[in-house]
Amino acid sequence: MSQVLAAQGIDLRYGSSQAVKGASIALQRGEVAAVMGPSGSGKSSLLYCLAGVLPVSDGEVRFEGRALGHLSDAELSSLRRDRFGFVFQYGELLPELTVEENAALPLRLAGQRKAQALATAGEVLGRLGLGELRERRPSQVSGGQSQRVAVARALVHRPAVVFADEPTGSLDSVSAEAVLEEFLTLARSQDTAVVLVTHDADVAARADTRYTMVDGVLTLQGRSGR
């Protein structure tokens, strides 16, 4: 494995409030890292710093050796579009697009022709058991199916890193287990690293590396053999 993403001693401050305090984390290709902690502990703030959405107050985040703080806004936008993927708690699908069009969106934004993008999206949707739902709208699928579409969208362009913020938090336990299994299996098969924010110990147990975050302080809890 080779390192793909690393943060060293990063702080994030909002005025006099400090959301992230000296956090350090390193991800290898294909590694799944879970960050656990209670609501308000700084988990999501850390995630957005690692993804270059929020600029850090101190410290440094590097992707493939490049410091995010040295990139222009255009370079950061390109990085998030082409090399990163995102999965959120409620899917955040575009209601006016079909399931297939939602899944194909990263490829279309990268300039890929529609037919090719839809074909690739269809393949990924098929791997997630959604092949027969490609022409439906988000309002016509269940919560678990909608989250699978979000997973497909995050992975369709084979990103280097996926940032997942409570990706199964809105689902019942059966749907959550199925979506998580498919998500992590597909990500690992593509050698995509995953940063997974969760408050669920069962979800965190599926990761290769586990961290806890309390009051902005990130602590390594353990690693599993891969």
N, CA and C of each residue as an Amber inpcrd file, in Angstrom:
protein
   678
   0.8360000  -1.1970000   0.0000000   0.0000000   0.0000000   0.0000000
   0.8710000   1.2480000   0.0000000   0.3010000   2.3460000  -0.4980000
   0.9980000   3.6210000  -0.4710000   0.0660000   4.6730000   0.1150000
   0.6700000   5.6360000   0.7740000  -0.1100000   6.6700000   1.4410000
  -0.7730000   7.5750000   0.4070000  -2.0470000   7.8770000   0.6290000
  -2.7720000   8.7270000  -0.3080000  -3.1920000  10.0440000   0.3280000
  -3.5170000  10.0240000   1.6190000  -3.9850000  11.2270000   2.2980000
  -3.3910000  11.2710000   3.6940000  -2.9270000  12.4500000   4.0950000
  -2.3470000  12.5830000   5.4310000  -2.5960000  13.9870000   5.9620000
  -2.8920000  14.0580000   7.2430000  -3.0150000  15.3330000   7.9410000
  -2.0690000  15.3130000   9.1230000  -1.4190000  16.4440000   9.3580000
  -0.4550000  16.5270000  10.4540000  -0.7640000  17.7360000  11.3210000
  -1.1900000  17.4770000  12.5510000  -1.3840000  18.5390000  13.5240000
  -2.3530000  19.6210000  13.1050000  -3.4860000  19.2370000  12.5190000
  -4.3840000  20.2630000  11.9930000  -5.3340000  20.7910000  13.0710000
  -5.5320000  22.0950000  13.0400000  -6.4950000  22.7950000  13.8790000
  -7.5440000  23.4350000  12.9820000  -8.7630000  23.5390000  13.5030000
  -9.8070000  24.3170000  12.8430000 -10.4830000  25.1630000  13.8960000
 -10.4270000  26.4900000  13.7010000 -11.0190000  27.4100000  14.6510000
 -12.1160000  28.2290000  13.9980000 -13.1900000  28.4300000  14.7550000
 -14.2490000  29.3570000  14.3740000 -14.2480000  30.4780000  15.4090000
 -13.5330000  31.5490000  15.1320000 -13.4000000  32.6050000  16.1250000
 -12.6630000  32.0800000  17.3410000 -13.2910000  32.1780000  18.5040000
 -12.6570000  31.7020000  19.7360000 -12.9210000  30.2270000  19.9960000
 -13.7510000  29.6060000  19.1690000 -14.0840000  28.1890000  19.3340000
 -13.1780000  27.3380000  18.4510000 -12.6920000  26.2260000  18.9890000
 -11.7990000  25.3360000  18.2510000 -12.4900000  23.9880000  18.0470000
 -12.8080000  23.6620000  16.7780000 -13.5360000  22.4380000  16.4590000
 -12.6170000  21.2400000  16.3060000 -11.3980000  21.4590000  15.8100000
 -10.4080000  20.3960000  15.6340000  -9.1190000  20.8460000  16.2850000
  -8.5090000  19.9690000  17.0950000  -7.3450000  20.3460000  17.8950000
  -6.1750000  19.3980000  17.6300000  -5.2710000  19.8190000  16.7590000
  -4.0310000  19.0900000  16.5470000  -4.2060000  17.6760000  16.0100000
  -5.1670000  17.4660000  15.1160000  -5.4640000  16.1160000  14.6120000
  -4.4470000  15.6620000  13.5730000  -4.0400000  14.4100000  13.6710000
  -3.1480000  13.7930000  12.6890000  -3.7450000  12.4480000  12.2650000
  -3.7280000  12.1860000  10.9750000  -4.2750000  10.9490000  10.4380000
  -3.5890000  10.6630000   9.1060000  -3.3920000   9.3980000   8.7910000
  -2.7940000   9.0080000   7.5120000  -3.5730000   7.8390000   6.9470000
  -3.8480000   7.8860000   5.6360000  -4.6220000   6.8490000   4.9560000
  -3.8110000   6.2420000   3.8170000  -3.8420000   4.9230000   3.7570000
  -3.2460000   4.2110000   2.6390000  -4.3330000   3.9230000   1.5950000
  -3.9110000   3.6330000   0.3850000  -4.8780000   3.2740000  -0.6620000
  -5.6440000   2.0150000  -0.2470000  -6.9580000   2.0580000  -0.3930000
  -7.7920000   0.9190000  -0.0530000  -8.1050000   0.7690000   1.4180000
  -7.5840000   1.6630000   2.2570000  -7.8180000   1.5720000   3.7000000
  -9.1280000   2.2500000   4.0780000  -9.8410000   1.6580000   5.0150000
 -11.0490000   2.2560000   5.5690000 -10.7440000   2.7070000   6.9930000
 -10.8860000   4.0010000   7.2360000 -10.6500000   4.5660000   8.5650000
 -11.9600000   5.1120000   9.1040000 -12.3440000   4.6750000  10.2970000
 -13.5710000   5.1490000  10.9340000 -13.2200000   6.1440000  12.0260000
 -13.9860000   7.2300000  12.0710000 -13.8400000   8.2320000  13.1210000
 -15.1320000   8.2480000  13.9180000 -15.0450000   7.8040000  15.1610000
 -16.2090000   7.7450000  16.0440000 -16.2060000   8.9080000  17.0230000
 -17.3900000   9.1980000  17.5460000 -17.4820000  10.2260000  18.5700000
 -18.8990000  10.7400000  18.6640000 -19.2340000  11.3990000  19.7550000
 -20.5830000  11.9340000  19.9390000 -20.8440000  13.1240000  19.0270000
 -22.1090000  13.4900000  18.8990000 -22.4680000  14.6720000  18.1260000
 -21.7660000  15.8950000  18.7050000 -21.2660000  16.7550000  17.8230000
 -20.5900000  17.9640000  18.2670000 -19.1500000  17.7890000  18.6640000
 -18.5890000  16.6060000  18.4080000 -17.2080000  16.3520000  18.8250000
 -16.1780000  16.8360000  17.8110000 -16.6360000  17.2430000  16.6230000
 -15.7110000  17.7310000  15.5980000 -15.4810000  16.7720000  14.4550000
 -16.2170000  15.6600000  14.4090000 -15.9890000  14.6410000  13.3740000
 -16.2220000  15.1860000  11.9670000 -17.3600000  15.8350000  11.7720000
 -17.6690000  16.3530000  10.4330000 -16.7170000  17.4770000  10.0480000
 -16.3540000  18.3100000  11.0130000 -15.3810000  19.3760000  10.7270000
 -14.0570000  18.7880000  10.2640000 -13.6140000  17.7260000  10.9300000
 -12.3900000  17.0390000  10.5110000 -12.5210000  16.5160000   9.0900000
 -13.6610000  15.8900000   8.7930000 -13.8880000  15.3370000   7.4670000
 -13.7670000  16.4110000   6.3950000 -14.3890000  17.5700000   6.6370000
 -14.3720000  18.6260000   5.6330000 -12.9910000  19.2740000   5.5140000
 -12.2090000  19.2540000   6.5740000 -10.8180000  19.7050000   6.4580000
 -10.0130000  18.7500000   5.5860000 -10.1800000  17.4510000   5.8090000
  -9.4430000  16.4480000   5.0340000  -9.8040000  16.5150000   3.5520000
 -11.0610000  16.8830000   3.2620000 -11.5200000  16.9550000   1.8740000
 -11.2290000  18.3020000   1.2250000 -10.6260000  19.2170000   1.9620000
 -10.3160000  20.5230000   1.3950000 -11.5040000  21.4430000   1.2700000
 -12.6220000  21.0820000   1.9270000 -13.8090000  21.9370000   1.9050000
 -13.6330000  23.0980000   2.8820000 -13.0480000  22.8070000   4.0470000
 -12.7390000  23.8420000   5.0330000 -11.2270000  23.9990000   5.1310000
 -10.7200000  25.2230000   5.0260000  -9.2790000  25.4270000   5.1840000
  -8.8810000  25.3140000   6.6510000  -7.7810000  24.6270000   6.9080000
  -7.3410000  24.4530000   8.2910000  -6.7380000  25.7530000   8.8150000
  -6.8400000  25.9290000  10.1290000  -6.2640000  27.1120000  10.7710000
  -4.7660000  26.9430000  11.0030000  -4.3620000  25.7160000  11.3250000
  -2.9530000  25.3700000  11.5100000  -2.7560000  23.9310000  11.0520000
  -1.4830000  23.5600000  10.8380000  -1.1840000  22.2180000  10.3730000
  -1.3210000  22.1030000   8.8670000  -1.3440000  20.8630000   8.3890000
  -1.3070000  20.6480000   6.9440000  -2.0200000  19.3530000   6.5660000
  -2.7650000  19.4130000   5.4710000  -3.3740000  18.2280000   4.8630000
  -2.7270000  18.0160000   3.5070000  -2.2740000  16.7870000   3.2490000
  -1.6480000  16.4640000   1.9740000  -2.3820000  15.3270000   1.2780000
  -2.6130000  15.5000000  -0.0120000  -3.1780000  14.4520000  -0.8540000
  -2.1470000  14.0820000  -1.9080000  -1.7430000  12.8310000  -1.8940000
  -0.6970000  12.3450000  -2.8110000   0.5220000  13.2640000  -2.7760000
   0.8560000  13.7130000  -1.5740000   2.0470000  14.5330000  -1.3780000
   1.8660000  16.0120000  -1.5970000   0.7150000  16.4440000  -2.0910000
   0.4660000  17.8590000  -2.3700000  -0.2990000  18.4830000  -1.2120000
   0.1800000  19.5980000  -0.7140000  -0.4790000  20.2980000   0.3750000
  -1.7310000  21.0000000  -0.1420000  -2.8890000  20.6800000   0.4360000
  -4.1310000  21.2880000  -0.0310000  -4.1220000  22.7940000   0.1570000
  -3.4440000  23.2590000   1.1940000  -3.3940000  24.6910000   1.4590000
  -2.6550000  25.4840000   0.4020000  -1.8850000  24.8050000  -0.4420000
  -1.1410000  25.4850000  -1.5010000  -1.8790000  25.4730000  -2.8340000
  -3.0510000  24.8480000  -2.8850000  -3.7990000  24.7530000  -4.1340000
  -4.7500000  25.9360000  -4.2840000  -4.9930000  26.3370000  -5.5290000
  -5.9570000  27.3990000  -5.7930000  -7.3760000  26.8570000  -5.6220000
  -8.3590000  27.7460000  -5.5850000  -9.7540000  27.3180000  -5.4800000
 -10.1340000  26.4210000  -6.6470000  -9.6480000  26.7650000  -7.8350000
  -9.9540000  25.9600000  -9.0210000  -9.3350000  24.5770000  -8.9140000
  -8.1090000  24.5080000  -8.4050000  -7.4470000  23.2180000  -8.2490000
  -8.1480000  22.3580000  -7.1980000  -8.5910000  22.9910000  -6.1210000
  -9.3170000  22.2580000  -5.0810000 -10.6480000  21.7340000  -5.6190000
 -11.3460000  22.5530000  -6.3820000 -12.6200000  22.1190000  -6.9600000
 -12.4220000  20.9410000  -7.8930000 -11.3710000  21.0050000  -8.7020000
 -11.0570000  19.9100000  -9.6160000 -10.7110000  18.6370000  -8.8500000
  -9.9540000  18.7950000  -7.7700000  -9.5680000  17.6570000  -6.9420000
 -10.7960000  16.9820000  -6.3390000 -11.6950000  17.7800000  -5.7790000
 -12.8990000  17.2180000  -5.1610000 -13.8000000  16.5630000  -6.2020000
 -13.8240000  17.1060000  -7.4030000 -14.6700000  16.5440000  -8.4630000
 -14.0940000  15.2510000  -9.0230000 -12.7840000  15.2140000  -9.2480000
 -12.1830000  14.1080000  -9.9990000 -11.5630000  13.0230000  -9.1240000
 -11.0440000  13.3830000  -7.9480000 -10.2780000  12.4140000  -7.1660000
 -10.9490000  12.0120000  -5.8600000 -11.9560000  12.7850000  -5.4500000
 -12.6670000  12.5050000  -4.2120000 -14.1010000  12.0960000  -4.4980000
 -14.6820000  11.3400000  -3.5700000 -16.1000000  11.0210000  -3.6090000
 -16.7040000  11.3390000  -2.2570000 -18.0180000  11.5600000  -2.2330000
 -18.6870000  11.9490000  -0.9940000 -19.9900000  11.1750000  -0.8340000
 -20.2340000  10.6890000   0.3900000 -21.5120000  10.0670000   0.7390000
 -22.0020000  10.7320000   2.0180000 -23.2390000  11.2120000   1.9800000
 -23.7990000  11.9000000   3.1270000 -24.9330000  11.0790000   3.7440000
 -25.3800000  11.4990000   4.9150000 -26.3510000  10.7120000   5.6740000
 -27.6540000  10.4970000   4.9150000 -28.1010000  11.5080000   4.1830000
 -29.4030000  11.4070000   3.5240000 -29.2970000  11.2900000   2.0020000
 -28.1350000  10.9110000   1.4890000 -27.9940000  10.6510000   0.0660000
 -27.8080000  11.8880000  -0.7760000 -28.6860000  12.8970000  -0.5750000
 -28.5890000  14.1610000  -1.3100000 -28.6410000  13.9480000  -2.8220000
 -29.5650000  13.1100000  -3.2830000 -29.7370000  12.9030000  -4.7180000
 -30.5070000  14.0730000  -5.3230000 -30.2900000  14.3190000  -6.6060000
 -31.0150000  15.3740000  -7.3070000 -32.3600000  14.8160000  -7.7660000
 -33.4770000  15.3750000  -7.2870000 -34.7870000  14.7730000  -7.5440000
 -35.2130000  14.7970000  -9.0030000 -34.6680000  15.7360000  -9.7930000
 -35.0790000  15.8430000 -11.1890000 -34.3640000  14.8600000 -12.1060000
 -33.3480000  14.1690000 -11.5860000 -32.5930000  13.2040000 -12.3800000
 -33.0210000  11.7830000 -12.0460000 -32.8350000  10.8790000 -12.9820000
 -33.0990000   9.4730000 -12.7030000 -31.9890000   8.9100000 -11.8110000
 -32.2340000   7.7170000 -11.3090000 -31.2150000   7.0190000 -10.5170000
 -29.9170000   6.9180000 -11.3090000 -30.0060000   6.5140000 -12.5600000
 -28.8200000   6.3520000 -13.3910000 -28.1170000   7.6840000 -13.6320000
 -28.8800000   8.7270000 -13.8840000 -28.2900000  10.0470000 -14.1190000
 -27.6210000  10.5850000 -12.8610000 -28.2180000  10.3460000 -11.6960000
 -27.5830000  10.7400000 -10.4440000 -26.2450000  10.0410000 -10.2660000
 -26.2310000   8.7360000 -10.5120000 -24.9920000   7.9660000 -10.3380000
 -23.9160000   8.3950000 -11.3280000 -24.3330000   8.8380000 -12.4970000
 -23.3820000   9.2200000 -13.5560000 -22.8650000  10.6410000 -13.4080000
 -23.4040000  11.3920000 -12.4600000 -23.1090000  12.8250000 -12.3840000
 -21.6230000  13.1550000 -12.3100000 -20.8030000  12.4850000 -11.4850000
 -19.3740000  12.8290000 -11.4660000 -18.6850000  12.6610000 -12.8190000
 -19.0970000  11.6620000 -13.5630000 -18.5030000  11.4420000 -14.8770000
 -18.9200000  12.5350000 -15.8540000 -20.1730000  12.9490000 -15.7790000
 -20.6450000  14.0170000 -16.6540000 -19.9570000  15.3370000 -16.3170000
 -19.7850000  15.6110000 -15.0150000 -19.1180000  16.8490000 -14.6110000
 -17.6570000  16.8660000 -15.0400000 -17.0710000  15.6730000 -15.1740000
 -15.6820000  15.5710000 -15.6340000 -15.5750000  15.6370000 -17.1570000
 -16.7170000  15.7560000 -17.8430000 -16.7090000  15.9250000 -19.2880000
 -16.9240000  14.6720000 -20.0960000 -17.2490000  13.5660000 -19.4400000
 -17.4630000  12.3240000 -20.1770000 -18.7840000  12.3950000 -20.9460000
 -18.8100000  11.7920000 -22.1080000 -20.0130000  11.7960000 -22.9370000
 -21.1320000  11.0420000 -22.2330000 -22.3650000  11.4930000 -22.4710000
 -23.5120000  10.9900000 -21.7200000 -23.6680000   9.4810000 -21.8450000
 -23.5750000   8.9600000 -23.0520000 -23.8010000   7.5250000 -23.2460000
 -22.7880000   6.6920000 -22.4740000 -21.5310000   7.1090000 -22.5260000
 -20.4790000   6.3720000 -21.8200000 -20.6500000   6.4880000 -20.3120000
 -20.9860000   7.7010000 -19.8380000 -21.1770000   7.9160000 -18.4050000
 -22.3380000   7.0730000 -17.8850000 -23.4400000   7.0330000 -18.6160000
 -24.5940000   6.2510000 -18.1840000 -24.2880000   4.7550000 -18.2050000
 -23.5080000   4.3210000 -19.1790000 -23.1420000   2.9040000 -19.2440000
 -22.3000000   2.5070000 -18.0380000 -21.3320000   3.3530000 -17.6820000
 -20.4900000   3.0710000 -16.5210000 -21.3180000   3.1000000 -15.2390000
 -22.1890000   4.0990000 -15.1280000 -23.0550000   4.1900000 -13.9550000
 -23.9490000   2.9630000 -13.8460000 -24.4520000   2.4950000 -14.9780000
 -25.3010000   1.3120000 -14.9720000 -24.5710000   0.0830000 -14.4580000
 -23.2930000  -0.0370000 -14.8030000 -22.4960000  -1.1670000 -14.3160000
 -22.3450000  -1.1190000 -12.7970000 -22.0480000   0.0650000 -12.2650000
 -21.8700000   0.1970000 -10.8230000 -23.1950000  -0.0340000 -10.1000000
 -24.2720000   0.5050000 -10.6460000 -25.5890000   0.2840000 -10.0500000
 -25.9370000  -1.2030000 -10.0390000 -25.5680000  -1.8910000 -11.0950000
 -25.8150000  -3.3340000 -11.1490000 -25.0810000  -4.0710000 -10.0470000
 -23.8420000  -3.6490000  -9.7590000 -23.0610000  -4.2870000  -8.6900000
 -23.6840000  -4.0480000  -7.3240000 -24.4840000  -2.9850000  -7.2250000
 -25.1430000  -2.6500000  -5.9670000 -26.5960000  -3.1190000  -5.9460000
 -26.9800000  -3.9380000  -6.9160000 -28.3190000  -4.4980000  -6.9430000
 -29.4040000  -3.5380000  -7.3700000 -29.0380000  -2.5050000  -8.1370000
 -29.9950000  -1.4690000  -8.5240000 -30.2190000  -1.4070000 -10.0300000
 -29.7840000  -2.4330000 -10.7560000 -29.8710000  -2.3960000 -12.2070000
 -31.2710000  -2.1670000 -12.7350000 -32.2720000  -2.7050000 -12.0640000
 -33.6480000  -2.5900000 -12.5470000 -34.2970000  -1.2520000 -12.1840000
 -33.5970000  -0.4410000 -11.3950000 -34.1660000   0.8330000 -10.9420000
 -33.5600000   2.0360000 -11.6460000 -32.8070000   1.8110000 -12.6810000
 -32.0270000   2.8850000 -13.2910000 -32.8690000   4.0580000 -13.7820000
 -34.0780000   3.7810000 -14.2710000 -34.8980000   4.8450000 -14.8590000
 -35.8260000   5.5090000 -13.8480000 -35.8170000   5.0640000 -12.6160000
 -36.6920000   5.6580000 -11.6150000 -36.1030000   6.9670000 -11.0820000
 -36.9870000   7.7770000 -10.4960000 -36.5710000   8.9990000  -9.8310000
 -36.2850000   8.6870000  -8.3620000 -35.5120000   9.5260000  -7.6870000
 -35.2360000   9.2900000  -6.2780000 -36.4860000   9.1220000  -5.4230000
 -37.5540000   9.8230000  -5.7620000 -38.8000000   9.7200000  -4.9900000
 -39.4760000   8.3660000  -5.1430000 -39.0090000   7.5590000  -6.1060000
 -39.6380000   6.2710000  -6.3920000 -38.8360000   5.0940000  -5.8440000
 -37.8280000   5.3670000  -5.0340000 -37.0250000   4.2860000  -4.4500000
 -37.0120000   4.4390000  -2.9370000 -36.6650000   3.3520000  -2.2240000
 -36.6420000   3.3620000  -0.7680000 -35.4090000   4.1000000  -0.2430000
 -35.3870000   4.3150000   1.0760000 -34.2370000   4.9770000   1.6820000
 -32.9530000   4.1980000   1.4900000 -33.0150000   2.8810000   1.6590000
 -31.8310000   2.0530000   1.4560000 -31.3610000   2.0690000   0.0140000
 -32.3160000   2.0390000  -0.9200000 -31.9510000   2.0940000  -2.3350000
 -31.3700000   3.4520000  -2.6970000 -31.9440000   4.5080000  -2.1410000
 -31.4280000   5.8510000  -2.3940000 -29.9890000   5.9880000  -1.9140000
 -29.6780000   5.3830000  -0.7650000 -28.3230000   5.4750000  -0.2490000
 -27.3590000   4.6470000  -1.1000000 -27.8340000   3.5530000  -1.6680000
 -27.0050000   2.7840000  -2.5960000 -26.6720000   3.6150000  -3.8330000
 -27.6330000   4.3890000  -4.2940000 -27.3830000   5.2790000  -5.4400000
 -26.3040000   6.2980000  -5.0720000 -26.3850000   6.8290000  -3.8540000
 -25.3650000   7.7770000  -3.3880000 -23.9880000   7.1200000  -3.3410000
 -23.9450000   5.8640000  -2.9410000 -22.6810000   5.1190000  -2.9360000
 -22.1650000   4.9590000  -4.3600000 -23.0600000   4.6080000  -5.2740000
 -22.6590000   4.4640000  -6.6780000 -22.0960000   5.7700000  -7.2160000
 -22.7620000   6.8710000  -6.9070000 -22.3010000   8.1830000  -7.3630000
 -20.9200000   8.5100000  -6.8020000 -20.6770000   8.1370000  -5.5490000
 -19.3900000   8.4330000  -4.9160000 -18.2510000   7.6200000  -5.4960000
 -18.5620000   6.4310000  -6.0330000 -17.5140000   5.5010000  -6.4650000
 -17.4110000   5.3440000  -7.9780000 -18.3570000   5.9140000  -8.7210000
 -18.4420000   5.6410000 -10.1560000 -17.1940000   6.0830000 -10.9190000
 -16.5380000   7.1340000 -10.4600000 -15.3620000   7.6560000 -11.1490000
 -14.0590000   7.1280000 -10.5420000 -14.1760000   6.0820000  -9.7300000
 -13.0300000   5.4190000  -9.1140000 -12.1140000   6.4340000  -8.4210000
 -12.6540000   7.1510000  -7.4230000 -11.8580000   8.1730000  -6.7430000
 -10.7640000   7.5620000  -5.8920000  -9.8170000   8.3900000  -5.5140000
  -8.7420000   7.9380000  -4.6290000  -9.2230000   7.8400000  -3.1870000
 -10.1240000   8.7670000  -2.8010000 -10.6300000   8.8120000  -1.4270000
 -12.1210000   9.1080000  -1.4530000 -12.8770000   8.4200000  -0.6080000
 -14.2830000   8.7480000  -0.3800000 -14.4410000   9.2150000   1.0630000
 -15.1500000  10.3170000   1.2290000 -15.4560000  10.8670000   2.5430000
 -16.9290000  10.5840000   2.8310000 -17.1940000   9.8180000   3.8700000
 -18.5550000   9.3840000   4.1800000 -18.9640000   9.9020000   5.5560000
 -19.9870000  10.7400000   5.5890000 -20.4430000  11.3620000   6.8280000
 -21.7440000  10.6980000   7.2760000 -21.6530000   9.7880000   8.2570000
 -22.8000000   9.0270000   8.7630000 -23.6050000   8.4240000   7.6010000
 -22.9660000   7.6440000   6.7120000 -23.6300000   7.2030000   5.4790000
 -24.8140000   6.2680000   5.6930000 -24.9210000   5.6410000   6.8710000
 -26.0560000   4.7510000   7.1390000 -26.8940000   5.2460000   8.3080000
 -26.6600000   6.4660000   8.7470000 -27.3190000   6.9750000   9.9420000
 -28.8170000   7.1410000   9.8160000 -29.3240000   7.2860000   8.5780000
 -30.7600000   7.4890000   8.3780000 -31.5050000   6.1930000   8.0840000
 -30.8070000   5.0490000   8.1050000 -31.4000000   3.7810000   7.6960000
 -31.6820000   2.8790000   8.8930000 -32.6340000   1.9640000   8.7130000
 -32.8520000   0.9460000   9.7290000 -31.6640000  -0.0150000   9.7350000
 -31.5480000  -0.8270000  10.7700000 -30.3430000  -1.6360000  10.9730000
 -30.1010000  -2.6250000   9.8410000 -31.1640000  -3.2260000   9.2930000
 -31.0040000  -4.2050000   8.2060000 -30.5080000  -3.5200000   6.9410000
 -31.1480000  -2.4010000   6.5770000 -30.7190000  -1.6650000   5.3820000
 -29.3150000  -1.1040000   5.5630000 -29.0260000  -0.6100000   6.7670000
 -27.7100000  -0.0350000   7.0360000 -26.6100000  -1.0680000   6.8600000
 -26.8130000  -2.2600000   7.3550000 -25.8150000  -3.3180000   7.2380000
 -25.5660000  -3.6710000   5.7750000 -26.6470000  -3.7790000   4.9970000
 -26.5120000  -4.1360000   3.5830000 -25.7750000  -3.0440000   2.8070000
 -26.1660000  -1.7860000   3.0280000 -25.5240000  -0.6770000   2.3150000
 -24.0550000  -0.5700000   2.6980000 -23.7520000  -0.6950000   3.9850000
 -22.3700000  -0.5930000   4.4420000 -21.5090000  -1.7020000   3.8320000
 -22.0220000  -2.9070000   3.8170000 -21.2700000  -4.0330000   3.2600000
 -20.9530000  -3.7940000   1.7880000 -21.9590000  -3.3660000   1.0290000
 -21.7560000  -3.1310000  -0.4050000 -20.8120000  -1.9590000  -0.6440000
 -20.9630000  -0.9250000   0.1500000 -20.1180000   0.2590000   0.0340000
 -18.6460000  -0.0940000   0.2570000 -18.3500000  -0.7540000   1.3680000
 -16.9630000  -1.0500000   1.7020000 -16.3630000  -2.1000000   0.7650000
 -17.1580000  -3.0660000   0.3530000 -16.6630000  -4.0850000  -0.5890000
 -16.2730000  -3.4430000  -1.9110000 -17.1420000  -2.5840000  -2.4230000
 -16.8680000  -1.9360000  -3.7050000 -15.6800000  -0.9860000  -3.5920000
 -15.6160000  -0.2210000  -2.5060000 -14.4940000   0.7100000  -2.3330000
 -13.1660000  -0.0260000  -2.2700000 -13.1090000  -1.0990000  -1.4770000
 -11.8620000  -1.8490000  -1.3550000 -11.4830000  -2.5150000  -2.6690000
 -12.4550000  -2.9620000  -3.4420000 -12.1540000  -3.6080000  -4.7270000
 -11.5420000  -2.6220000  -5.7150000 -11.8250000  -1.3280000  -5.5200000
 -11.2770000  -0.2830000  -6.3850000 -10.0210000   0.3550000  -5.7970000
  -9.5810000  -0.1350000  -4.6400000  -8.4210000   0.4280000  -3.9520000
  -8.6600000   1.8790000  -3.5520000  -9.9180000   2.1960000  -3.2450000
 -10.3040000   3.5330000  -2.8060000 -10.2330000   3.6030000  -1.2870000
  -9.5480000   4.5930000  -0.7670000  -9.5200000   4.8170000   0.6800000
 -10.8270000   5.4610000   1.1070000 -11.2440000   5.1740000   2.3320000
 -12.5050000   5.7090000   2.8630000 -12.2590000   6.3020000   4.2410000
 -12.7360000   7.5310000   4.4400000 -12.8110000   8.1230000   5.7730000
 -14.2860000   8.1140000   6.1580000 -14.6110000   7.3590000   7.1930000
 -15.9960000   7.0870000   7.5630000 -16.2880000   7.6800000   8.9350000
 -17.1160000   8.7100000   8.9710000 -17.5250000   9.3270000  10.2290000
 -18.7930000   8.6450000  10.7240000 -18.7920000   8.2340000  11.9770000
 -19.9420000   7.5240000  12.5220000 -19.9880000   7.6510000  14.0380000
 -21.1730000   7.4520000  14.6000000 -21.2800000   7.3410000  16.0650000
 -21.6210000   5.9090000  16.4530000 -21.6500000   5.0080000  15.4620000
 -22.0810000   3.6240000  15.6490000 -20.8610000   2.7040000  15.7660000
 -20.7050000   2.0650000  16.9060000 -19.5580000   1.1860000  17.1210000
 -19.5660000  -0.0140000  16.1770000 -20.7490000  -0.5130000  15.7990000
 -20.8280000  -1.6430000  14.8740000 -20.3230000  -1.2550000  13.4920000
 -20.6270000  -0.0320000  13.0760000 -20.1230000   0.4630000  11.7880000
 -18.6080000   0.6240000  11.8550000 -18.1130000   1.2240000  12.9190000
 -16.6750000   1.4490000  13.0660000 -15.9010000   0.1380000  13.0970000
 -16.5230000  -0.9150000  13.6120000 -15.8540000  -2.2110000  13.7090000
 -15.5100000  -2.7870000  12.3470000 -16.1480000  -2.2950000  11.2810000
 -15.8830000  -2.7950000   9.9320000 -14.6610000  -2.1370000   9.3060000
 -14.1070000  -1.1430000   9.9630000 -12.9800000  -0.3930000   9.4050000
 -11.6550000  -1.0770000   9.6910000 -10.6410000  -0.6980000   8.9330000
  -9.2780000  -1.1890000   9.1530000  -8.6050000  -0.4470000  10.3020000
  -8.9420000   0.8320000  10.4220000  -8.3480000   1.6840000  11.4370000
  -9.4670000   2.4610000  12.1180000  -9.3870000   2.5670000  13.4360000
 -10.4640000   3.2140000  14.1850000  -9.8970000   4.3370000  15.0510000
 -10.5650000   5.4740000  14.9700000 -10.2280000   6.6440000  15.7630000
 -11.4500000   7.0660000  16.5750000 -11.2080000   7.7440000  17.6830000
 -12.2850000   8.4200000  18.3960000 -11.9860000   9.9140000  18.4160000
 -13.0520000  10.6910000  18.4670000 -12.9000000  12.1380000  18.5330000
 -13.8000000  12.6670000  19.6380000 -13.2050000  13.3860000  20.5690000
 -13.9310000  13.9690000  21.6950000 -13.4370000  15.3990000  21.8760000
 -14.3650000  16.3460000  21.8340000 -14.0190000  17.7610000  22.0250000
 -12.8970000  18.1990000  21.0870000 -12.9560000  17.7130000  19.8310000
 -11.9980000  18.1440000  18.8230000 -10.6740000  17.4100000  18.8150000
 -10.4820000  16.4910000  19.7700000  -9.2160000  15.7610000  19.8780000
  -9.3710000  14.3640000  19.2650000  -8.5300000  14.0580000  18.2870000
  -8.5750000  12.7760000  17.5820000  -7.5580000  11.8120000  18.1980000
  -8.0250000  10.5990000  18.5080000  -7.1570000   9.5960000  19.1250000
  -7.2720000   8.2700000  18.3770000  -6.1380000   7.6950000  18.0260000
  -6.1210000   6.3800000  17.3890000  -6.4870000   5.3130000  18.4070000
  -7.4820000   4.4770000  18.0620000  -7.9390000   3.4290000  18.9660000
  -7.4180000   2.0330000  18.6100000  -7.2240000   1.7820000  17.3130000
  -6.7580000   0.4500000  16.9410000  -6.7370000   0.2370000  15.4480000
  -6.0170000  -0.7940000  15.0580000  -5.9210000  -1.1960000  13.6550000
  -6.2320000  -2.6920000  13.5380000  -6.8370000  -3.0430000  12.4200000
  -7.1330000  -4.4390000  12.1320000  -6.2220000  -4.9180000  11.0140000
  -5.8550000  -6.1750000  11.0110000  -5.0740000  -6.7260000   9.9160000
  -5.9050000  -6.8240000   8.6670000  -5.2890000  -6.5650000   7.5080000
  -6.0150000  -6.6340000   6.2390000  -5.4490000  -7.7560000   5.4090000
